[in-house]
Amino acid sequence: MTTYEEKEKLREIVSAVAPFLGDWQISDDKDNYRGIYLSSPDERELQFAFPWNKSDRIEIRGIFPNGLNRYRPYSGNEHEKTEITVSAEKPPKRIAQDIKKRLLPPYERIFAIAKERKQKDDQYKARRRQAMEMVKEAIGGDVHFSEHGEDELYGYRHPFKAKYWSSDKIEFTITLPLEKAIELLKKI
């Protein structure tokens, strides 16, 4: 998108296509040089742009907002194309039909996979955070999460490291004087 005129032309096309898609609305808060965005009430987004080398075509791309992009499949059996191009001269109703037929089915499948993966990751992170908070509380004292995230704790008053592994397993590294280490090992 290089000129104001192209952007306005694209906005007119997208405004005319939106009603044929149902509940999709132009997202003015995402209006930038990359194109025009349509958003649905359920967080789905489409980006419309003129490709840099073909001003007679419109590229329409399914967007994965709110961090979902990192959870989508990029290869393998689940990977599908989530963008199409259409002629800029097509009537808005035909563009909407192309979107419904060629873009939305694979986009919605990939969107659902990404949401499910994110939900599982969020659940894992919540379990990890809860487990590490329990370790932190049990140890007490000067204990901090590592700068790399919430899967490692470090203690400074009592030198130790605790790392969270999946399946609620914790790995400890403790530095103790020999007598205390022997005493602790006998209690384990």
Secondary structure, DSSP 4 states (H G I P E B T S, - for coil): --SHHHHHHHHHHHHHHHHHHSS-EE-GGG-BTTBEEEE-TTS-EEEEE--TT-TTEEEEEEE-TTTGGGGS--SSTT----EEEEETTS-HHHHHHHIIIIIHHHHHHHHHHHHHHHHHHHHHHHHHHHHHHHHHHHH-SSEEE-TT-SSEEEETTTTEEEEEETTTEEEEEE---HHHHHHHHHH-
